[in-house]
Amino acid sequence: MPVCLGLDYGLRRIGIAAGDTGRRLAFAVTTHVEGRDGSVLELLRSLVAERGVQRIVVGLPLTADGREADLAGRARGFAALLGRELGLEVVLWDERYSSAEADRWLPTGRKGGKEARDALAAEIILQSYLDSTAAGGDGTEAGA
């Protein structure tokens, strides 16, 4: 079954989730923190090799009315970099409200704070993508 990684892209933190198209179940893996955790590309290379990843889903920041948010251009650039460096299909996926939904699921004051939220947001993004493909969607870029 094809394995996917889902990413909640941010300048400081990148939440990472994994899942597969067969079981259609995503789960939070970790959060990479820029300046603390080394190269995000090396971490992703490692996860791709360990898990047999075939596709990466990167959250595309959109506003409530569907326009691209300020960070969208950087997310697009990051997705293009991943495609070149990792040689995998990279899909941009609408991430509206994923962080807000993650906040609703996490208990107030939970250890891990923003890092836990970002990993859960990546899970929510990837789950939305997997649900779309299960419902007959083609898994192409959403909201762009």
N, CA, C and O atoms as a MOPAC input file, in Angstrom:
PM7 MOZYME 1SCF
protein

 N      0.83600 1    -1.17900 1     0.00000 1
 C      0.00000 1     0.00000 1     0.00000 1
 C      0.88300 1     1.24400 1     0.00000 1
 O      1.83300 1     1.32100 1     0.77800 1
 N      0.58800 1     2.21200 1    -0.85100 1
 C      1.39600 1     3.42200 1    -0.90500 1
 C      1.35200 1     4.19700 1     0.41600 1
 O      0.28200 1     4.48500 1     0.95100 1
 N      2.53100 1     4.52200 1     0.92000 1
 C      2.65700 1     5.28700 1     2.15600 1
 C      2.83200 1     6.75500 1     1.79700 1
 O      3.54300 1     7.09700 1     0.85200 1
 N      2.17500 1     7.61700 1     2.56600 1
 C      2.25800 1     9.06400 1     2.37800 1
 C      2.76700 1     9.71800 1     3.64700 1
 O      2.54200 1     9.22100 1     4.75000 1
 N      3.45200 1    10.83400 1     3.48200 1
 C      3.75100 1    11.72300 1     4.59500 1
 C      2.91000 1    12.97600 1     4.41000 1
 O      2.72300 1    13.45100 1     3.28900 1
 N      2.40900 1    13.50300 1     5.50900 1
 C      1.69200 1    14.76900 1     5.49500 1
 C      2.49300 1    15.78600 1     6.28800 1
 O      3.00700 1    15.47500 1     7.36300 1
 N      2.60100 1    17.00200 1     5.76000 1
 C      3.39600 1    18.03400 1     6.40500 1
 C      2.57000 1    19.28400 1     6.65000 1
 O      1.87300 1    19.77100 1     5.76000 1
 N      2.65600 1    19.79200 1     7.86500 1
 C      2.10100 1    21.10100 1     8.20400 1
 C      3.28300 1    22.05800 1     8.20600 1
 O      4.01100 1    22.15900 1     9.19300 1
 N      3.46800 1    22.76500 1     7.08600 1
 C      4.64500 1    23.59500 1     6.87800 1
 C      4.55500 1    24.90200 1     7.65000 1
 O      3.52600 1    25.57700 1     7.65500 1
 N      5.66400 1    25.23900 1     8.30300 1
 C      5.80400 1    26.52600 1     8.96400 1
 C      7.25400 1    26.94900 1     8.91500 1
 O      8.13500 1    26.12200 1     8.68000 1
 N      7.51400 1    28.22700 1     9.13300 1
 C      8.88400 1    28.72100 1     9.07900 1
 C      9.71300 1    28.20500 1    10.24600 1
 O     10.90600 1    27.94900 1    10.08600 1
 N      9.10900 1    28.05000 1    11.40300 1
 C      9.82900 1    27.59400 1    12.60700 1
 C      9.66400 1    26.08900 1    12.84100 1
 O     10.60900 1    25.40900 1    13.24000 1
 N      8.45700 1    25.57900 1    12.59100 1
 C      8.16300 1    24.16800 1    12.86400 1
 C      7.45200 1    23.54300 1    11.67000 1
 O      6.68200 1    24.20000 1    10.96900 1
 N      7.73000 1    22.24400 1    11.45200 1
 C      7.02600 1    21.47600 1    10.42300 1
 C      6.48700 1    20.22600 1    11.08800 1
 O      7.24800 1    19.35500 1    11.50900 1
 N      5.16300 1    20.14400 1    11.17900 1
 C      4.52700 1    18.95500 1    11.71100 1
 C      4.55700 1    17.85400 1    10.67100 1
 O      4.39100 1    18.11300 1     9.47900 1
 N      4.76900 1    16.61900 1    11.12100 1
 C      4.90300 1    15.48800 1    10.19900 1
 C      3.96600 1    14.36500 1    10.63400 1
 O      3.92400 1    13.99200 1    11.80600 1
 N      3.22000 1    13.83700 1     9.67500 1
 C      2.31600 1    12.70600 1     9.91100 1
 C      2.59000 1    11.65800 1     8.83500 1
 O      3.19100 1    11.95700 1     7.80400 1
 N      2.14600 1    10.43600 1     9.08400 1
 C      2.29000 1     9.35200 1     8.11500 1
 C      0.95700 1     8.62600 1     7.99500 1
 O      0.13200 1     8.65900 1     8.90800 1
 N      0.76200 1     7.97500 1     6.86600 1
 C     -0.44400 1     7.18900 1     6.64500 1
 C     -0.32800 1     6.44800 1     5.33000 1
 O      0.62700 1     6.65000 1     4.58000 1
 N     -1.28600 1     5.59700 1     5.05100 1
 C     -1.25700 1     4.90300 1     3.76900 1
 C     -2.62000 1     4.95000 1     3.11200 1
 O     -3.65300 1     5.09100 1     3.76800 1
 N     -2.58900 1     4.82700 1     1.79100 1
 C     -3.83000 1     4.95400 1     1.02800 1
 C     -4.72000 1     3.73000 1     1.17700 1
 O     -5.92200 1     3.82000 1     0.92700 1
 N     -4.16700 1     2.58600 1     1.57600 1
 C     -4.96800 1     1.37300 1     1.75200 1
 C     -5.82600 1     1.42100 1     3.00400 1
 O     -7.03700 1     1.20300 1     2.95000 1
 N     -5.19100 1     1.70700 1     4.12500 1
 C     -5.93400 1     1.77300 1     5.38900 1
 C     -6.64400 1     3.10900 1     5.56300 1
 O     -7.59100 1     3.22600 1     6.34100 1
 N     -6.17400 1     4.11500 1     4.82800 1
 C     -6.75400 1     5.46200 1     4.89100 1
 C     -6.78200 1     6.00700 1     6.32000 1
 O     -7.78300 1     6.55000 1     6.78800 1
 N     -5.65300 1     5.84100 1     6.98300 1
 C     -5.53600 1     6.29300 1     8.35800 1
 C     -4.22200 1     7.03200 1     8.51800 1
 O     -3.15700 1     6.49700 1     8.21000 1
 N     -4.30100 1     8.27200 1     9.00300 1
 C     -3.11000 1     9.08800 1     9.22900 1
 C     -2.83800 1     9.16700 1    10.72400 1
 O     -3.75400 1     9.07300 1    11.54200 1
 N     -1.56300 1     9.34200 1    11.07000 1
 C     -1.20900 1     9.51800 1    12.47400 1
 C      0.00100 1    10.43100 1    12.58900 1
 O      0.90300 1    10.39700 1    11.75200 1
 N      0.00700 1    11.24700 1    13.63500 1
 C      1.10700 1    12.18100 1    13.87900 1
 C      2.38500 1    11.40000 1    14.14500 1
 O      2.35800 1    10.36300 1    14.80700 1
 N      3.50800 1    11.90100 1    13.62500 1
 C      4.80500 1    11.25800 1    13.82200 1
 C      5.69700 1    12.12400 1    14.69800 1
 O      6.16000 1    11.67800 1    15.74700 1
 N      5.94200 1    13.36300 1    14.27200 1
 C      6.85300 1    14.24400 1    15.00000 1
 C      6.69300 1    15.66500 1    14.49500 1
 O      5.92200 1    15.93200 1    13.57300 1
 N      7.43000 1    16.56400 1    15.11100 1
 C      7.53300 1    17.93900 1    14.63400 1
 C      9.00600 1    18.29200 1    14.54100 1
 O      9.76200 1    18.11800 1    15.49700 1
 N      9.40200 1    18.78700 1    13.38500 1
 C     10.77500 1    19.25800 1    13.18500 1
 C     10.80900 1    20.73100 1    13.56500 1
 O      9.98700 1    21.52000 1    13.10000 1
 N     11.77500 1    21.10000 1    14.42200 1
 C     11.94100 1    22.49500 1    14.83500 1
 C     13.21300 1    23.03400 1    14.19100 1
 O     14.30800 1    22.52200 1    14.42500 1
 N     13.05200 1    24.07000 1    13.38000 1
 C     14.17400 1    24.70300 1    12.68900 1
 C     15.16900 1    25.24600 1    13.70300 1
 O     14.78600 1    25.85100 1    14.70400 1
 N     16.45300 1    25.02300 1    13.43300 1
 C     17.49800 1    25.52900 1    14.30600 1
 C     17.79600 1    24.64200 1    15.50700 1
 O     18.75300 1    24.89400 1    16.24000 1
 N     16.98600 1    23.60600 1    15.71600 1
 C     17.19700 1    22.69400 1    16.83500 1
 C     17.40400 1    21.26100 1    16.37800 1
 O     18.20600 1    20.52300 1    16.95100 1
 N     16.67400 1    20.87500 1    15.34300 1
 C     16.59600 1    19.46600 1    14.96000 1
 C     17.41400 1    19.09100 1    13.72500 1
 O     17.19300 1    18.02600 1    13.15000 1
 N     18.33500 1    19.92400 1    13.31200 1
 C     19.12800 1    19.59100 1    12.13200 1
 C     18.34700 1    19.82200 1    10.85000 1
 O     17.38100 1    20.58400 1    10.82900 1
 N     18.76600 1    19.16800 1     9.79800 1
 C     18.18100 1    19.35600 1     8.46700 1
 C     16.82500 1    18.66100 1     8.34200 1
 O     16.70200 1    17.46400 1     8.60300 1
 N     15.82300 1    19.42200 1     7.94400 1
 C     14.51200 1    18.81800 1     7.72100 1
 C     14.57000 1    17.87100 1     6.53300 1
 O     13.87300 1    16.85600 1     6.52100 1
 N     15.39300 1    18.18300 1     5.52900 1
 C     15.51800 1    17.28300 1     4.37700 1
 C     16.10700 1    15.93200 1     4.78600 1
 O     15.67400 1    14.89200 1     4.29100 1
 N     17.07900 1    15.94500 1     5.67600 1
 C     17.66100 1    14.68000 1     6.13900 1
 C     16.64000 1    13.87000 1     6.93500 1
 O     16.56000 1    12.65100 1     6.78400 1
 N     15.86300 1    14.54100 1     7.77900 1
 C     14.81100 1    13.84300 1     8.52200 1
 C     13.80900 1    13.21700 1     7.55800 1
 O     13.43600 1    12.05400 1     7.71500 1
 N     13.37800 1    13.98100 1     6.56800 1
 C     12.39900 1    13.45900 1     5.61500 1
 C     12.98800 1    12.33400 1     4.76500 1
 O     12.30100 1    11.35400 1     4.47500 1
 N     14.24900 1    12.46800 1     4.36400 1
 C     14.90600 1    11.37000 1     3.62900 1
 C     14.88300 1    10.08800 1     4.44800 1
 O     14.60200 1     9.00800 1     3.92900 1
 N     15.18000 1    10.22400 1     5.72000 1
 C     15.19300 1     9.07200 1     6.61600 1
 C     13.80500 1     8.44400 1     6.72600 1
 O     13.66500 1     7.22400 1     6.64000 1
 N     12.78400 1     9.27200 1     6.91300 1
 C     11.40900 1     8.75600 1     7.01200 1
 C     10.96300 1     8.10400 1     5.71100 1
 O     10.28900 1     7.07400 1     5.73000 1
 N     11.33400 1     8.69900 1     4.58100 1
 C     10.98600 1     8.13300 1     3.27200 1
 C     11.59600 1     6.74300 1     3.12800 1
 O     10.92500 1     5.81000 1     2.68600 1
 N     12.87000 1     6.60400 1     3.50100 1
 C     13.54800 1     5.30900 1     3.38000 1
 C     12.97600 1     4.28800 1     4.36300 1
 O     12.71600 1     3.14600 1     3.98600 1
 N     12.77700 1     4.69100 1     5.62100 1
 C     12.28300 1     3.76600 1     6.64800 1
 C     10.87600 1     3.26000 1     6.35500 1
 O     10.56500 1     2.09400 1     6.59700 1
 N     10.03500 1     4.13500 1     5.83900 1
 C      8.61700 1     3.80500 1     5.69500 1
 C      8.19800 1     3.48200 1     4.26300 1
 O      7.04800 1     3.10900 1     4.03300 1
 N      9.09600 1     3.61600 1     3.30900 1
 C      8.73900 1     3.35400 1     1.91700 1
 C      7.74300 1     4.37200 1     1.36900 1
 O      6.81400 1     4.01800 1     0.64300 1
 N      7.94400 1     5.61800 1     1.71700 1
 C      7.02800 1     6.69500 1     1.31000 1
 C      7.05100 1     6.87000 1    -0.20200 1
 O      8.11100 1     6.84200 1    -0.82900 1
 N      5.85700 1     7.05100 1    -0.78000 1
 C      5.73000 1     7.25900 1    -2.21600 1
 C      5.15200 1     8.61700 1    -2.57800 1
 O      5.21200 1     9.03400 1    -3.73500 1
 N      4.59200 1     9.30700 1    -1.59100 1
 C      3.96800 1    10.61100 1    -1.87100 1
 C      4.04400 1    11.46400 1    -0.61200 1
 O      3.95700 1    10.95700 1     0.50600 1
 N      4.20800 1    12.77300 1    -0.81500 1
 C      4.20500 1    13.71900 1     0.28900 1
 C      3.08400 1    14.72100 1     0.04700 1
 O      2.92500 1    15.23900 1    -1.05900 1
 N      2.31000 1    14.98800 1     1.09600 1
 C      1.21100 1    15.94300 1     1.04300 1
 C      1.60400 1    17.12400 1     1.91700 1
 O      1.79500 1    16.97800 1     3.12500 1
 N      1.72300 1    18.29500 1     1.30000 1
 C      2.11900 1    19.50700 1     2.01100 1
 C      0.89800 1    20.40600 1     2.14800 1
 O      0.21500 1    20.70300 1     1.16800 1
 N      0.63400 1    20.83100 1     3.37500 1
 C     -0.49100 1    21.72900 1     3.61000 1
 C     -0.27700 1    23.06800 1     2.92700 1
 O      0.78600 1    23.67400 1     3.05900 1
 N     -1.28800 1    23.53100 1     2.19600 1
 C     -1.25200 1    24.82000 1     1.51200 1
 C     -2.08500 1    25.81000 1     2.30900 1
 O     -3.30100 1    25.64600 1     2.41700 1
 N     -1.44900 1    26.84300 1     2.87500 1
 C     -2.18000 1    27.80600 1     3.69400 1
 C     -3.10000 1    28.68900 1     2.83800 1
 O     -2.64900 1    29.44600 1     1.97900 1
 N     -4.38800 1    28.56300 1     3.10400 1
 C     -5.39000 1    29.37600 1     2.41600 1
 C     -6.18200 1    30.17400 1     3.44000 1
 O     -6.31000 1    29.77100 1     4.59600 1
 N     -6.71000 1    31.30600 1     3.00200 1
 C     -7.56600 1    32.10400 1     3.87100 1
 C     -8.96400 1    31.48300 1     3.89200 1
 O     -9.25500 1    30.56000 1     3.13000 1
 N     -9.81200 1    31.99200 1     4.75900 1
 C    -11.17000 1    31.45400 1     4.89400 1
 C    -11.93100 1    31.49700 1     3.56900 1
 O    -12.76200 1    30.62800 1     3.30500 1
 N    -11.65200 1    32.50100 1     2.73700 1
 C    -12.36600 1    32.60200 1     1.46000 1
 C    -11.63900 1    31.90900 1     0.30500 1
 O    -12.02100 1    32.06800 1    -0.85400 1
 N    -10.59300 1    31.14200 1     0.62000 1
 C     -9.93700 1    30.32200 1    -0.38700 1
 C     -8.75200 1    30.96700 1    -1.09000 1
 O     -8.13900 1    30.34300 1    -1.95700 1
 N     -8.42100 1    32.19700 1    -0.73600 1
 C     -7.24100 1    32.82600 1    -1.33100 1
 C     -5.98800 1    32.31900 1    -0.63400 1
 O     -6.04300 1    31.86600 1     0.50900 1
 N     -4.86300 1    32.39700 1    -1.32600 1
 C     -3.61700 1    31.95200 1    -0.71900 1
 C     -3.18600 1    32.91800 1     0.37400 1
 O     -3.17700 1    34.13300 1     0.17900 1
 N     -2.82900 1    32.36200 1     1.52700 1
 C     -2.33500 1    33.15200 1     2.64900 1
 C     -0.88100 1    33.54300 1     2.37800 1
 O     -0.27200 1    33.06300 1     1.42100 1
 N     -0.33400 1    34.40900 1     3.21800 1
 C      1.03300 1    34.90500 1     3.03300 1
 C      2.06400 1    33.78800 1     2.93500 1
 O      3.02200 1    33.90400 1     2.17100 1
 N      1.89000 1    32.73100 1     3.67500 1
 C      2.86400 1    31.64200 1     3.72300 1
 C      2.73600 1    30.66600 1     2.54300 1
 O      3.56700 1    29.77100 1     2.38500 1
 N      1.70500 1    30.83800 1     1.72600 1
 C      1.44900 1    29.88000 1     0.64100 1
 C      2.60200 1    29.79900 1    -0.36300 1
 O      2.95200 1    28.70600 1    -0.80900 1
 N      3.18500 1    30.91800 1    -0.71700 1
 C      4.29900 1    30.91700 1    -1.66700 1
 C      5.48700 1    30.12600 1    -1.14000 1
 O      6.13900 1    29.39300 1    -1.88400 1
 N      5.75900 1    30.28200 1     0.15000 1
 C      6.86000 1    29.52800 1     0.75600 1
 C      6.53300 1    28.03400 1     0.81500 1
 O      7.40700 1    27.19400 1     0.60100 1
 N      5.27200 1    27.70800 1     1.10600 1
 C      4.86800 1    26.29700 1     1.13100 1
 C      5.01100 1    25.68700 1    -0.26200 1
 O      5.44300 1    24.54200 1    -0.39600 1
 N      4.65000 1    26.44600 1    -1.29900 1
 C      4.81200 1    25.96400 1    -2.67900 1
 C      6.29000 1    25.72800 1    -2.99500 1
 O      6.65000 1    24.71600 1    -3.59800 1
 N      7.13900 1    26.66900 1    -2.58300 1
 C      8.57400 1    26.52400 1    -2.82100 1
 C      9.14600 1    25.31600 1    -2.09500 1
 O      9.97300 1    24.58700 1    -2.64200 1
 N      8.69700 1    25.10700 1    -0.85000 1
 C      9.14400 1    23.96100 1    -0.07100 1
 C      8.69800 1    22.66200 1    -0.73800 1
 O      9.46900 1    21.70500 1    -0.81300 1
 N      7.46100 1    22.62800 1    -1.21900 1
 C      6.94500 1    21.43800 1    -1.90500 1
 C      7.76700 1    21.14600 1    -3.16100 1
 O      8.08600 1    19.98900 1    -3.43400 1
 N      8.11200 1    22.18000 1    -3.92500 1
 C      8.91600 1    21.99400 1    -5.13400 1
 C     10.30700 1    21.46100 1    -4.76800 1
 O     10.83500 1    20.57800 1    -5.44400 1
 N     10.89200 1    21.99900 1    -3.70300 1
 C     12.19800 1    21.52700 1    -3.23400 1
 C     12.13900 1    20.04600 1    -2.86000 1
 O     13.02600 1    19.27400 1    -3.22400 1
 N     11.08800 1    19.65100 1    -2.12800 1
 C     10.94100 1    18.24200 1    -1.74500 1
 C     10.83900 1    17.34300 1    -2.96900 1
 O     11.45100 1    16.27600 1    -3.01800 1
 N     10.06900 1    17.77500 1    -3.94900 1
 C      9.92500 1    16.98700 1    -5.17300 1
 C     11.26100 1    16.77000 1    -5.85700 1
 O     11.57200 1    15.66300 1    -6.29700 1
 N     12.05700 1    17.84000 1    -5.94600 1
 C     13.38000 1    17.73300 1    -6.59300 1
 C     14.33900 1    16.88300 1    -5.76100 1
 O     14.99300 1    15.98600 1    -6.29300 1
 N     14.42300 1    17.15800 1    -4.47300 1
 C     15.42000 1    16.52100 1    -3.61100 1
 C     15.09700 1    15.06200 1    -3.28600 1
 O     15.99800 1    14.23200 1    -3.17000 1
 N     13.81200 1    14.75800 1    -3.14200 1
 C     13.42900 1    13.40600 1    -2.73100 1
 C     12.94300 1    12.54500 1    -3.88700 1
 O     12.80100 1    11.33000 1    -3.74600 1
 N     12.68700 1    13.17400 1    -5.03100 1
 C     12.25600 1    12.42400 1    -6.20400 1
 C     10.89600 1    11.76600 1    -6.04400 1
 O     10.64000 1    10.70500 1    -6.61200 1
 N     10.01800 1    12.40800 1    -5.26100 1
 C      8.68300 1    11.86300 1    -5.01300 1
 C      7.61100 1    12.81700 1    -5.51300 1
 O      7.85300 1    14.00600 1    -5.72100 1
 N      6.42500 1    12.26500 1    -5.69700 1
 C      5.27400 1    13.11400 1    -5.99100 1
 C      4.95700 1    13.92500 1    -4.73800 1
 O      4.89800 1    13.37700 1    -3.63700 1
 N      4.75500 1    15.22200 1    -4.90700 1
 C      4.38400 1    16.09900 1    -3.80600 1
 C      3.08200 1    16.79000 1    -4.18600 1
 O      2.97000 1    17.40400 1    -5.24700 1
 N      2.10200 1    16.67700 1    -3.29900 1
 C      0.77400 1    17.24600 1    -3.51900 1
 C      0.55700 1    18.37100 1    -2.51500 1
 O      0.84300 1    18.21100 1    -1.32900 1
 N      0.05400 1    19.50300 1    -2.98500 1
 C     -0.34800 1    20.58500 1    -2.08900 1
 C     -1.81200 1    20.38000 1    -1.73500 1
 O     -2.63600 1    20.09200 1    -2.60400 1
 N     -2.13400 1    20.53300 1    -0.43900 1
 C     -3.48700 1    20.24200 1     0.03300 1
 C     -3.97200 1    21.34500 1     0.96000 1
 O     -3.23200 1    21.80800 1     1.82700 1
 N     -5.19900 1    21.75500 1     0.77600 1
 C     -5.82900 1    22.81100 1     1.57600 1
 C     -5.70200 1    22.49000 1     3.06700 1
 O     -6.17000 1    21.44900 1     3.52800 1
 N     -5.07100 1    23.38500 1     3.80700 1
 C     -4.88400 1    23.14300 1     5.23500 1
 C     -5.71800 1    24.06500 1     6.11400 1
 O     -5.47600 1    24.16600 1     7.31600 1
 N     -6.70000 1    24.73700 1     5.51800 1
 C     -7.51800 1    25.65300 1     6.31700 1
 C     -8.04500 1    24.97900 1     7.57900 1
 O     -8.57100 1    23.86600 1     7.54800 1
 N     -7.88400 1    25.68800 1     8.67800 1
 C     -8.42300 1    25.30100 1     9.98900 1
 C     -7.75500 1    24.08200 1    10.62000 1
 O     -8.20200 1    23.63300 1    11.67600 1
 N     -6.70100 1    23.52700 1    10.01400 1
 C     -6.08200 1    22.33600 1    10.59000 1
 C     -5.46600 1    22.62700 1    11.96400 1
 O     -5.58800 1    21.80500 1    12.87300 1
 N     -4.81700 1    23.76300 1    12.13000 1
 C     -4.22900 1    24.09800 1    13.43300 1
 C     -5.31300 1    24.38400 1    14.46500 1
 O     -5.18300 1    24.00100 1    15.62800 1
 N     -6.37400 1    25.05200 1    14.04600 1
 C     -7.48400 1    25.32600 1    14.97000 1
 C     -8.15200 1    24.02200 1    15.40000 1
 O     -8.51500 1    23.86400 1    16.56500 1
 N     -8.31200 1    23.09200 1    14.46400 1
 C     -8.90100 1    21.79900 1    14.81400 1
 C     -7.97600 1    21.02400 1    15.75000 1
 O     -8.43800 1    20.37800 1    16.69000 1
 N     -6.67500 1    21.09000 1    15.49200 1
 C     -5.71600 1    20.42000 1    16.37700 1
 C     -5.80500 1    20.99600 1    17.78600 1
 O     -5.75600 1    20.25300 1    18.76700 1
 N     -5.93500 1    22.30800 1    17.88900 1
 C     -6.07800 1    22.94600 1    19.20500 1
 C     -7.30700 1    22.41400 1    19.94800 1
 O     -7.27400 1    22.24300 1    21.16700 1
 N     -8.37700 1    22.15600 1    19.21900 1
 C     -9.60300 1    21.63400 1    19.85200 1
 C     -9.39300 1    20.24000 1    20.41700 1
 O     -9.99500 1    19.88600 1    21.43000 1
 N     -8.54600 1    19.44600 1    19.77500 1
 C     -8.34100 1    18.06500 1    20.19500 1
 C     -7.32800 1    17.91000 1    21.31300 1
 O     -7.36500 1    16.93300 1    22.06200 1
 N     -6.41500 1    18.88000 1    21.42900 1
 C     -5.37200 1    18.77900 1    22.45300 1
 C     -5.85300 1    19.36900 1    23.77300 1
 O     -6.44900 1    20.44600 1    23.78500 1
 N     -5.60500 1    18.69000 1    24.87000 1
 C     -5.98700 1    19.24000 1    26.17300 1
 C     -5.20700 1    20.52100 1    26.45600 1
 O     -4.04300 1    20.64000 1    26.07400 1
 N     -5.83400 1    21.45900 1    27.11000 1
 C     -5.17500 1    22.70000 1    27.47900 1
 C     -3.96600 1    22.39900 1    28.35800 1
 O     -4.05100 1    21.61200 1    29.30100 1
 N     -2.85400 1    23.02700 1    28.04200 1
 C     -1.65200 1    22.85200 1    28.83300 1
 C     -0.92800 1    21.54500 1    28.60000 1
 O     -0.03100 1    21.19800 1    29.36800 1
 N     -1.28900 1    20.81400 1    27.56900 1
 C     -0.63100 1    19.52300 1    27.29000 1
 C      0.85000 1    19.73300 1    27.02800 1
 O      1.25200 1    20.67900 1    26.35000 1
 N      1.63600 1    18.85100 1    27.56600 1
 C      3.07700 1    18.90500 1    27.33700 1
 C      3.34800 1    18.76200 1    25.84200 1
 O      2.74800 1    17.92800 1    25.16400 1
 N      4.24000 1    19.57100 1    25.35300 1
 C      4.56300 1    19.53200 1    23.93300 1
 C      4.00700 1    20.73400 1    23.20800 1
 O      4.54200 1    21.11700 1    22.16800 1
 N      2.95800 1    21.34000 1    23.71600 1
 C      2.38700 1    22.58100 1    23.20800 1
 C      2.30100 1    22.68400 1    21.70100 1
 O      1.61800 1    21.89900 1    21.04200 1
 N      3.00800 1    23.66800 1    21.16800 1
 C      2.93400 1    23.95000 1    19.73500 1
 C      3.45900 1    22.80600 1    18.89200 1
 O      2.95800 1    22.57300 1    17.79200 1
 N      4.45300 1    22.09000 1    19.38000 1
 C      4.98000 1    20.95800 1    18.61900 1
 C      3.93100 1    19.85800 1    18.48000 1
 O      3.76700 1    19.28900 1    17.40100 1
 N      3.23300 1    19.56200 1    19.55300 1
 C      2.16500 1    18.55600 1    19.49800 1
 C      1.06100 1    19.02100 1    18.55600 1
 O      0.51100 1    18.23200 1    17.78800 1
 N      0.74100 1    20.32400 1    18.62600 1
 C     -0.29900 1    20.87100 1    17.74800 1
 C      0.10000 1    20.74800 1    16.28400 1
 O     -0.73100 1    20.38300 1    15.45200 1
 N      1.34600 1    21.04400 1    15.95300 1
 C      1.77500 1    20.99500 1    14.55900 1
 C      1.79100 1    19.56800 1    14.01100 1
 O      1.42300 1    19.34700 1    12.85700 1
 N      2.21000 1    18.60500 1    14.82200 1
 C      2.17500 1    17.20400 1    14.38600 1
 C      0.73400 1    16.75400 1    14.17200 1
 O      0.43800 1    16.05600 1    13.20100 1
 N     -0.16500 1    17.14900 1    15.07500 1
 C     -1.57800 1    16.79300 1    14.92300 1
 C     -2.18900 1    17.50600 1    13.71800 1
 O     -3.01800 1    16.92400 1    13.01800 1
 N     -1.79700 1    18.74800 1    13.46500 1
 C     -2.28700 1    19.45800 1    12.27400 1
 C     -1.85000 1    18.72500 1    11.00700 1
 O     -2.62300 1    18.62600 1    10.05400 1
 N     -0.61600 1    18.21100 1    10.98900 1
 C     -0.15200 1    17.42100 1     9.83800 1
 C     -1.01000 1    16.17300 1     9.66200 1
 O     -1.33800 1    15.78900 1     8.54000 1
 N     -1.37100 1    15.54200 1    10.78000 1
 C     -2.25200 1    14.37000 1    10.72900 1
 C     -3.61100 1    14.73800 1    10.14100 1
 O     -4.15600 1    13.99500 1     9.32400 1
 N     -4.15300 1    15.86800 1    10.54700 1
 C     -5.45600 1    16.32000 1    10.05900 1
 C     -5.38700 1    16.60800 1     8.56000 1
 O     -6.29700 1    16.23800 1     7.81700 1
 N     -4.32500 1    17.26000 1     8.11400 1
 C     -4.14000 1    17.54200 1     6.68300 1
 C     -4.07800 1    16.23500 1     5.89700 1
 O     -4.76800 1    16.07600 1     4.89100 1
 N     -3.25000 1    15.30400 1     6.36100 1
 C     -3.09900 1    14.03500 1     5.64900 1
 C     -4.39200 1    13.22900 1     5.68400 1
 O     -4.75200 1    12.60800 1     4.68400 1
 N     -5.09000 1    13.22500 1     6.80100 1
 C     -6.35400 1    12.49400 1     6.87800 1
 C     -7.37200 1    13.06600 1     5.90100 1
 O     -8.11100 1    12.31500 1     5.26400 1
 N     -7.41700 1    14.39500 1     5.77700 1
 C     -8.31600 1    15.03400 1     4.81200 1
 C     -7.98200 1    14.58300 1     3.39000 1
 O     -8.88000 1    14.29100 1     2.60000 1
 N     -6.71000 1    14.52900 1     3.07500 1
 C     -6.26900 1    14.06500 1     1.75900 1
 C     -6.69000 1    12.60900 1     1.53500 1
 O     -7.26200 1    12.28100 1     0.49600 1
 N     -6.40600 1    11.73900 1     2.51000 1
 C     -6.76000 1    10.32200 1     2.37500 1
 C     -8.27000 1    10.14100 1     2.25300 1
 O     -8.72900 1     9.31000 1     1.47000 1
 N     -9.04600 1    10.90800 1     3.01700 1
 C    -10.50500 1    10.83400 1     2.92400 1
 C    -10.98400 1    11.24000 1     1.53100 1
 O    -11.91600 1    10.64400 1     0.99100 1
 N    -10.34400 1    12.25300 1     0.95600 1
 C    -10.72300 1    12.71400 1    -0.37800 1
 C    -10.45300 1    11.64400 1    -1.42700 1
 O    -11.27700 1    11.42200 1    -2.31400 1
 N     -9.30500 1    10.98000 1    -1.33100 1
 C     -9.00500 1     9.94500 1    -2.31200 1
 C     -9.94500 1     8.75200 1    -2.14700 1
 O    -10.30000 1     8.09700 1    -3.12600 1
 N    -10.34700 1     8.47000 1    -0.90300 1
 C    -11.28200 1     7.36700 1    -0.65500 1
 C    -12.66500 1     7.68400 1    -1.19600 1
 O    -13.40800 1     6.78400 1    -1.58900 1
 N    -13.01100 1     8.97500 1    -1.21500 1
 C    -14.33500 1     9.39100 1    -1.66400 1
 C    -14.38500 1     9.58800 1    -3.17600 1
 O    -15.37400 1    10.08900 1    -3.71100 1
 N    -13.31500 1     9.19000 1    -3.85900 1
 C    -13.31000 1     9.30100 1    -5.31100 1
 C    -12.59100 1    10.52900 1    -5.81600 1
 O    -12.56800 1    10.77000 1    -7.02300 1
 N    -11.99800 1    11.31900 1    -4.92300 1
 C    -11.20000 1    12.44900 1    -5.37000 1
 C     -9.95300 1    11.94100 1    -6.05200 1
 O     -9.55500 1    10.79100 1    -5.86600 1
 N     -9.33400 1    12.80400 1    -6.84500 1
 C     -8.15900 1    12.33600 1    -7.57000 1
 C     -6.85600 1    12.61700 1    -6.85700 1
 O     -5.78400 1    12.27500 1    -7.35700 1
 N     -6.93900 1    13.25100 1    -5.67100 1
 C     -5.73500 1    13.48500 1    -4.90900 1
 C     -4.81700 1    14.53300 1    -5.49700 1
 O     -3.63900 1    14.60300 1    -5.14700 1
 N     -5.35900 1    15.35800 1    -6.40100 1
 C     -4.53700 1    16.42900 1    -6.94900 1
 C     -4.62900 1    17.64300 1    -6.04300 1
 O     -5.40100 1    17.66200 1    -5.08500 1
 N     -3.84900 1    18.63400 1    -6.35000 1
 C     -3.74600 1    19.83500 1    -5.53300 1
 C     -5.12800 1    20.42700 1    -5.24800 1
 O     -5.94700 1    20.60400 1    -6.15000 1
 N     -5.35800 1    20.72100 1    -3.98600 1
 C     -6.63400 1    21.30100 1    -3.58300 1
 C     -6.47800 1    22.77300 1    -3.28300 1
 O     -5.49500 1    23.19100 1    -2.67000 1
 N     -7.42500 1    23.54000 1    -3.70600 1
 C     -7.48900 1    24.93100 1    -3.35000 1
 C     -6.54200 1    25.83000 1    -4.12000 1
 O     -6.45700 1    27.02100 1    -3.81900 1
 N     -5.84300 1    25.31400 1    -5.08200 1
 C     -4.88400 1    26.16700 1    -5.79000 1
 C     -5.40400 1    26.56100 1    -7.15100 1
 O     -4.72600 1    27.27800 1    -7.88600 1

